[in-house]
Amino acid sequence: MGDSDSKVKVLIVDDSALMRKLLGDVLSSDPRVEVVGTARDGVDALAKVRVLSPDVITLDVEMPRKNGLEFLEELLPAHPIPVIMVSTQTREGAHVTLKALALGSVDFICKPLKPFSSAFKEIGAELISKVVMAKGASVRVRSVPQYAGAKAADAQVSSWGKREIVAIAASTGGPMALLHLFSKLPKDFPVPVVITQHMPKDFTSSFAKRLDAVSPLSVMEGEEGTELRPGRAVVAPGGSHLIVKRRPNGTSCCGLSDVPPVLSVKPSANIMFQSVAEEFGGRVVGVVLTGMGRDGADGAVALHAKGAYIIAEAQETCVVYGMPKAAVETGVVDEVLPLTGIPEALVKCLKG
């Protein structure tokens, strides 16, 4: 893949000269990537986008003159170029990164706590794979309504049908897809929901709060012992696998597993799906949303073998058609739907 036409042309936007150099060195070390330019703030970057026509942009948030969020708001309506945010792994960093994803950035990477080249080598493989993936990603700018109504009542008992839980897998593009999906679920949603969205530790609690704000369901980050009940959705915490456990009295709760990453992700949708299959058998609806890689496919096979109903997001609405495609290729997916059709399908399936 040596010729420059097939290379991924990257523009690095960061106000720190050291960061521009470190990111540039990492990206330039891969023959598939060509760093076509750097910019020190949003104003500089907008000018360079017009001249350089990059395939992908890496973007810092805190910058003078025009920060990362302001740059995104101006860039994407005119130039839908895939953007990877370079975030700090802090609560504040998580909050801003989720805003950036809501504005239409494709993905993010957490910068090392110490800006040494050895630390950057550790994130190098992830950064390169995300940049290469981003070249083929669809940039989607979706608005998500805030939800101000009453929350689902905790006390209600599942009375719709034979399915008892919904399990959802998502990765790249997943935060916006989940925000859209959860904003459309009904208040009388009759079963609990468990979610694995690939994200680091400090990001999942911020994300759960954001989901909670748009949905009639109560959404929280999972902990050991978090009860699963109708109207409640639980997000796997970054750095742990979420599993489900049945109690002798018939109720169920979450557990956390610290086994190593599977397919280099932790939390793993495969582990969550497997555990849901073991505890709930076929009384499950499994959903595989947009994402890079193939996490969730093996878990979907395990669920389907028990009689679960499997839904995958259609390519037309995915940011990256990796995970749903891998699930579809196993032959166990019952329905392939655009994101807009999934809330209704869930309700239909649970009533069925």
C-alpha positions in Angstrom: 0.0 0.0 0.0 2.9 2.3 -0.7 1.6 4.8 -3.1 0.5 8.1 -1.6 -3.0 8.0 -3.1 -4.0 5.1 -1.0 -2.5 6.5 2.2 -4.7 8.0 4.8 -3.9 11.7 4.8 -4.0 13.1 8.3 -4.1 16.6 9.7 -3.0 16.9 13.4 -4.6 19.8 15.3 -3.1 20.5 18.7 -1.8 23.7 20.4 1.2 21.9 21.9 4.2 21.6 19.5 5.4 18.6 21.6 2.0 16.8 21.1 2.0 17.6 17.4 5.5 16.0 17.1 4.7 12.9 19.2 1.4 12.2 17.4 3.1 12.9 14.0 6.0 10.5 14.8 3.5 7.7 15.8 1.3 8.1 12.8 4.2 8.5 10.3 5.7 5.2 11.6 2.9 3.3 9.7 3.2 3.0 5.9 -0.5 3.4 5.5 -0.6 6.9 7.0 0.7 10.2 5.7 0.7 13.3 8.0 -0.1 16.0 5.5 0.0 18.9 8.0 -0.4 20.2 11.5 -2.4 23.1 13.0 -2.1 24.9 16.3 -5.7 25.8 16.8 -9.2 25.7 15.2 -8.7 28.8 13.1 -5.4 27.5 11.7 -7.0 24.1 11.1 -10.0 25.4 9.2 -7.7 27.2 6.8 -5.5 24.1 6.3 -8.5 21.8 5.8 -9.4 23.8 2.6 -5.9 23.5 1.3 -4.9 20.0 2.3 -8.2 18.1 2.0 -7.2 15.5 4.7 -9.0 12.2 5.0 -8.9 12.2 8.8 -8.2 14.9 11.5 -6.9 14.3 15.0 -8.2 17.0 17.3 -7.2 18.4 20.7 -10.0 20.1 22.7 -8.3 22.9 24.7 -6.8 25.4 22.2 -6.7 29.2 22.0 -8.7 31.3 19.5 -11.0 28.4 18.5 -11.2 25.2 20.6 -11.9 21.7 19.5 -15.7 21.8 20.0 -16.1 25.2 18.2 -14.0 23.8 15.4 -16.2 20.7 15.0 -19.4 22.8 15.0 -18.0 24.8 12.1 -16.2 22.0 10.2 -18.7 19.2 10.0 -21.7 20.8 8.3 -19.4 22.0 5.5 -16.7 19.3 5.4 -17.9 15.9 6.8 -14.4 14.7 7.5 -13.9 11.9 10.1 -12.4 13.4 13.3 -10.6 11.5 16.1 -10.5 13.4 19.4 -7.3 13.2 21.5 -8.7 13.3 25.0 -7.4 13.5 28.5 -8.4 10.4 30.6 -10.3 12.4 33.3 -13.9 13.0 34.2 -13.7 16.5 32.6 -12.0 14.9 29.5 -14.9 12.4 29.3 -17.5 15.1 29.5 -16.0 17.1 26.7 -15.3 14.0 24.6 -18.9 12.9 24.8 -19.9 16.4 23.6 -17.5 16.0 20.7 -19.0 12.6 19.8 -22.5 14.2 19.9 -21.3 16.9 17.5 -20.2 14.2 15.1 -16.6 13.2 15.8 -16.1 9.5 14.9 -14.0 8.3 17.8 -11.5 9.3 20.4 -8.2 8.2 21.9 -6.9 9.0 25.4 -3.5 10.7 25.5 -0.9 9.2 27.9 -0.7 11.0 31.3 3.0 11.8 30.6 4.0 13.2 27.1 7.0 10.9 26.5 7.5 9.2 23.2 7.7 5.8 25.0 4.2 6.4 26.4 3.0 7.3 22.9 4.3 4.1 21.5 1.9 2.3 23.9 -1.1 4.0 22.4 0.4 3.9 18.9 -1.3 0.7 17.6 -4.7 2.0 18.8 -4.2 5.4 17.3 -3.1 4.0 14.0 -5.9 1.5 13.8 -8.5 4.2 14.6 -7.1 6.6 12.1 -7.1 3.9 9.3 -10.6 2.8 10.3 -11.8 6.4 10.3 -11.0 6.9 6.6 -13.9 4.7 5.7 -16.3 5.9 8.5 -19.5 7.7 7.9 -19.7 11.0 9.6 -23.2 11.4 11.2 -24.4 14.6 12.8 -27.6 13.6 14.8 -29.4 15.8 17.3 -30.6 14.0 20.4 -33.6 15.5 22.3 -33.3 15.9 26.1 -35.9 14.0 28.1 -37.8 15.9 30.7 -40.7 13.5 31.5 -41.2 11.0 34.3 -38.9 8.1 34.6 -40.0 4.5 34.2 -41.5 3.2 37.5 -39.2 0.7 39.2 -42.0 -1.4 40.6 -43.6 -2.6 37.4 -43.4 -6.2 36.6 -42.6 -7.5 33.1 -46.0 -8.4 31.6 -45.5 -8.1 27.8 -44.1 -11.4 26.5 -41.6 -14.1 27.0 -38.4 -12.1 26.6 -36.9 -11.0 29.9 -33.8 -8.9 29.1 -32.3 -6.8 26.3 -28.5 -7.0 25.8 -26.8 -4.4 23.5 -23.2 -4.3 22.1 -21.7 -1.1 20.6 -18.3 0.4 19.8 -17.3 3.2 17.3 -20.3 5.4 16.7 -22.1 3.7 19.6 -22.5 6.6 21.9 -24.6 8.6 19.5 -26.5 5.5 18.3 -27.3 4.6 21.9 -28.4 8.2 22.7 -30.8 8.1 19.8 -32.1 4.6 20.6 -32.7 5.3 24.3 -34.4 8.6 23.6 -37.0 6.6 21.6 -37.8 3.8 24.1 -41.2 3.9 25.9 -41.6 4.7 29.6 -43.3 1.3 30.2 -40.3 -0.6 28.8 -40.9 -4.0 30.5 -37.5 -5.5 30.9 -34.0 -4.5 32.1 -31.3 -3.6 29.5 -27.5 -4.3 29.8 -25.1 -2.5 27.5 -21.4 -3.0 26.6 -20.0 0.1 24.9 -16.3 0.1 24.4 -14.9 3.0 26.5 -12.2 3.6 29.1 -12.8 3.7 32.8 -13.5 7.4 33.5 -15.8 7.7 30.5 -18.6 5.1 31.1 -20.0 6.9 34.2 -20.3 10.2 32.3 -21.8 8.3 29.4 -24.4 6.5 31.6 -25.4 10.0 33.0 -25.8 11.3 29.4 -28.0 8.3 28.4 -30.1 8.8 31.6 -30.7 12.4 30.6 -32.2 11.6 27.2 -34.3 8.5 28.2 -37.4 7.6 30.2 -35.4 4.6 31.4 -33.1 5.0 34.4 -29.6 4.4 33.2 -26.6 3.8 35.5 -23.1 2.5 35.4 -23.0 -1.2 36.5 -21.5 -2.2 39.8 -21.2 -5.6 41.5 -24.7 -6.4 42.8 -26.6 -3.7 40.8 -30.1 -5.0 40.5 -31.6 -5.6 37.1 -35.3 -4.6 36.9 -37.8 -3.3 34.3 -37.2 0.3 33.3 -33.5 0.2 34.3 -30.5 0.0 31.9 -27.0 -0.7 33.1 -23.8 0.3 31.2 -20.7 -1.9 31.6 -18.0 0.1 33.4 -14.8 0.7 31.4 -12.0 -1.7 32.4 -14.4 -4.5 33.6 -16.6 -7.0 31.9 -20.3 -6.9 32.8 -22.0 -10.2 33.5 -25.5 -11.0 34.8 -26.4 -13.3 37.7 -29.7 -15.0 38.6 -30.4 -15.1 42.3 -32.2 -18.1 43.9 -35.3 -16.0 44.5 -35.7 -15.3 40.7 -34.4 -11.8 40.7 -31.2 -10.9 38.8 -28.3 -8.6 39.2 -25.0 -7.5 37.6 -21.6 -8.8 38.4 -18.2 -7.6 37.3 -15.5 -9.8 35.9 -11.8 -9.0 35.8 -10.7 -11.6 33.3 -8.3 -10.3 30.6 -9.6 -8.4 27.5 -11.2 -10.5 24.8 -10.5 -9.4 21.2 -8.4 -6.7 23.0 -11.5 -5.1 24.5 -12.6 -4.8 28.2 -15.6 -4.5 28.6 -16.3 -7.3 26.1 -19.8 -7.7 24.6 -19.0 -11.4 23.9 -18.5 -12.0 27.7 -21.7 -10.1 28.5 -23.7 -11.9 25.8 -22.4 -15.3 26.9 -23.3 -14.7 30.5 -26.8 -13.5 29.5 -27.2 -16.7 27.4 -26.2 -18.8 30.4 -28.6 -17.1 32.8 -31.6 -16.2 30.6 -31.4 -18.8 27.8 -33.5 -17.8 24.9 -35.5 -15.2 26.7 -33.3 -12.4 25.4 -33.2 -9.9 22.6 -29.6 -9.2 21.6 -28.6 -6.1 19.6 -25.4 -5.4 17.8 -24.9 -1.7 16.9 -22.2 0.2 15.0 -18.6 -0.5 15.8 -15.1 -1.4 14.7 -14.0 -5.0 15.0 -16.0 -8.1 15.6 -16.9 -8.1 19.3 -20.4 -9.4 19.9 -20.5 -11.9 17.0 -19.5 -15.0 19.0 -21.8 -13.9 21.8 -24.7 -13.5 19.4 -24.0 -17.1 18.2 -24.2 -18.3 21.9 -27.4 -16.3 22.4 -29.0 -17.5 19.2 -28.2 -21.2 20.1 -30.4 -20.8 23.1 -33.3 -19.3 21.1 -32.6 -15.5 21.6 -33.7 -13.0 19.0 -30.8 -11.1 17.4 -31.0 -7.6 15.8 -28.1 -6.0 14.0 -27.8 -2.4 12.8 -27.9 -1.9 9.0 -24.8 -0.6 7.2 -26.7 2.5 6.1 -26.8 4.0 9.6 -23.6 2.7 11.0 -20.6 4.9 11.5 -18.5 1.7 11.1 -20.1 -1.5 9.8 -17.7 -3.8 11.6 -19.4 -5.4 14.5 -22.9 -5.8 12.9 -21.3 -7.1 9.7 -19.4 -9.8 11.7 -22.6 -10.8 13.5 -24.6 -10.9 10.2 -21.8 -13.1 8.7 -22.3 -15.8 11.4 -25.8 -16.3 10.0 -27.6 -15.9 13.4 -29.1 -12.4 13.0 -32.9 -12.5 12.8 -33.3 -8.9 11.6 -31.1 -6.2 10.1 -32.5 -2.7 10.6 -31.4 0.9 10.3 -31.0 2.6 13.7 -34.3 4.4 13.4 -36.2 1.1 13.2 -34.6 -0.6 16.2 -36.7 1.0 19.0 -39.9 -0.1 17.4 -38.5 -3.6 16.7 -37.5 -4.0 20.3 -41.0 -3.1 21.5 -42.6 -5.4 19.0 -40.3 -8.2 19.9 -40.9 -7.8 23.6 -44.7 -7.8 23.1 -44.5 -10.7 20.7 
